Amino acid sequence: MKTYEVIKEEYVPCTGDLQPERREILELKLESPAMYVQDQYRNERSVEFLSTEYDGSPVIEAHLEGGRKHRYIFSEV
């Protein structure tokens, strides 16, 4: 397991703002960042995942119904 600092950002489309409506910073021990994000949305009816990298760190977005978007930025500690 690796320790990650995780920045979770939540975007809500009806605000019209391009900035996240809510932001959390977490420190987690994870086997896989991708599996962690998928587990968070196990009960959602419809979710699409997009995975990229920024400065060598995984960035995973979950696109939900209604245009909601949650972005997770992982940095290994």
N, C-alpha and C positions, 0 to 999 in steps of 0.2 A: 504494500500500500504506500501511496505517496501523499504528502500533505500539500494541499492547494489553498491559496487564497482565492475565493470565488466572489466575483461581483455579479449580482443578479439585478438586471434592470427590467422594469415592466413598462411597456408602452401601451397606451389606450388610444385607439384611433379617433374617438369622438371629441377629444380635447383639441385636435388640430395642431398640437405642439409636437415638434420633432425631438424634444428632450424627454427622457424617461419620466413617467409620473411617480415612480417609486424606485428606490435603489437600496440594496442591502449588500453588506460585505460580510462574508462568512469564512471561517477557516475549517476545512473538512479533510478527513483522511479518506481517500478514494482509491479503488482499484482502477476504475475507468470513468473519466468525466462524462463520456457519452452515455454509459449505462445509468449514471446518476441522474442525468437530465431526463432520459426516457422514463425512469421510474417515477419522476415527479408528475408525469402526465398519463399514467396508466389508466385512469378513469375518464379521460377526455374522449368524447365521441370522435372528434376529428382533430388531428394535430400533424403538422409537417415539420420535420427537423432539417436545419441547414447548418452544416459544420464548415468552418473556415479556420484560418490561423492568423494571428496578429502578433508580430514580433516573436514568432516561434511558440506562442501559447494558444491552446485551443479556444475557439469562440464558437458557442453552439446557440442557435436561435430556435425557439419553439414558436411556430405560427399556429394560432388557435382560431376557433370559430369567431366570427364577428370582427376579424381584423386585429385581434389582440396579439401582441408579440412579447415574448420574454427572452432576454438575451443573457447568457452566462459566459463570463470571461474568466478563464482559469489561469492562474499563475502558480507555478510550482514554488513552494517555500523551501 
